[in-house]
Amino acid sequence: MTSDASMDPVRDAPPWRGIDLPGLGPIEVRDSGPATGVHDQPTVMLLHGWTASADLNWCRAYGPLAGWRGGRTRLVTWDHRGHGARGLRTGTTTDLNNLADDAAAIARALGIERAVAVGYSMGGAVAQVLWRRHHDLVAGLVLGATAARFAVDDRQRQDFDMIGRGVGTSRLLETMGCGGPAWRFARWLGDRRAGGSISSGDAAFDKWAWQETRAGVLSRVLAAGRDLGRFDSTGWLDGIDVPHAVLVCEKDETVPTVRQRELVAALPHPTVHRMAADHAACVTRPELFVPALTAALEAVLPSE
């Protein structure tokens, strides 16, 4: 981590842009959009992971992607429903179908007809659902540190059950204005799922990252996590008919590497890009993550 990164982790991010989603209300998205130049490549939509925000997940990739292919690729990202400071607070439920439908609504509002969906962790599940529910929108998939199913063994089922039990409690605490203790529990559970606390080794960055996480609405974040535990795409993954690539974290305990390899095996024709890193590679190992990400995009996008 550099001192500049600590001072401003999102200095290279696309600007925020406000749009209105019919039936859901306003949302802010990061959009490198047509105003910044000529975009003759499919749009790349970046879908972040569970408990994170768009900026926390993608801050290390913003700069490299901005100049990739001469800046001709439009980048769009946002905080998922209930996540971060800018995720939608409207709607009555928060599950993976909702998050995929939100992505399609954002694409329509921005006039995007086709996009490559790049999903990390939970975002990879959202990308899979987006292909299934909004097939005409998806031109390609890049699935990073993710799986076709997340709760397989007893410990994983117990963790996701604990998440489900926390939804009602966290909603009550939020109503009482006592969200802090619930967030501390959520952080403990996240560390348990990760096999230990995730830290960048940069105190200023880590403080910012925790602020990004806590900006979400915990009850909605937990609801999304509960649904993630129920997710299983193994029955339809072999039908994916767009170019697709997988980023595999070879030292991952949060989404165990074996689950990521099962995803690769279930897909019809994936290109595979491996990183000798854990689940936090997108933040803590940009020297591995960014080259793998751009290589995956090159495999999925049309040749220049």
Secondary structure, 3 states (H helix, E strand, C coil): CCHHHHHCCCCCCCCEEEEEECCCEEEEEEECCHHHCCCCCCEEEEECCCCCCHHHHHHHHHHHHHHHHHHCCCEEECCCCCCCCCCCCCCCCCCHHHHHHHHHHHHHHCCCCCEEEEEECHHHHHHHHHHHHCHHHEEEEEEECCCCECCCCHHHHHHHHHHHHHHHHHHHHHHCCCHHHHHHHHHHHHHHHHCCCCCCCCHHHHHHHHHHHHCCCHHHHHHHHHHHHHCECCCCHHHCCCCEEEEEECCCCCCCHHHHHHHHHHCCCCEEEEECCCCCHHHHCHHHHHHHHHHHHHHHCCCC
